[in-house]
Amino acid sequence: MTRTHKKLLRLAVAGLFAGTATAVAIGPAQAASCTTSAQYGSCTSGSYTIYNDEWGSGHGSQTLWVNSYSNWGVYSTQPSTSGVKAYPNASISVGKSLNSLSTVSSSFNETVPSSGNFESAYDIWLNSSSYEVMIWTNTVGNVSPAGSSIGDLTIDGNTWNVYVGSNGSNPVYSFWRTSSESSGTVNILDLLKWMENTKGYFSNPTLSTVQYGFEISGTGNVQEDFTINSYSTSIS
């Protein structure tokens, strides 16, 4: 099963497991209004859905806790074997054409482990799941984007190493920040416009979904804590 098919499956299955979420707080997240350990469990907050999303083969255990879309996290225990195990994320649906938008920007502040194999990343979907765009903001351990590097891009004061590849079904384009950061602001629209106007990868696609979270490949089979301290997305 390709990653695109897994994405469609997990979005469909998430609704079945949403009912397993409870109001029981655990660990340091004492104020958590929603928690779930279900593989495809989810919590809602405003216009956002926050997914536990253990979609990868051979995944371990993971618990999602949510106070709001701007304060959530997971306790994740994953084997350090090859491949992504989970992508816990906050997701918002957009459904607007790219050229009709004047603002797509996002800010984040997070606390992540100092060891393991993972990255913090935006996962952006265009024309439903026809195009996947990843924006890697923070990288720890032995992980790298799909495909091959086509060089660096400096825009809005940030430098990204750009990768072009495939998720198994559709093109995937990745922006890998050359210096990791645990907080910052990303002008997503400028990156998408560069892809459209400079590289010609697509023409006025629909911005379907914007997600942000942690793509976890391994934690050494020990529990690691991943926390979003604050997060916001502006789309207009």
Secondary structure by P-SEA (a helix, b strand, c coil): ccaaaaaaaaaaaccccccccccccccccccccccccccccccccccbbbbcccccccccbbbbbbccccccccbbbbccccccccccbbbbbbbcccccccccccccccccccccbbbbbbbbbcccccbbbbbbccccccccccccccbbbbccccccbbbbbbcccbbbbbbbccccccccccaaaaaaaaacccccccccccccccccccccccccccbbbbbccccccccc
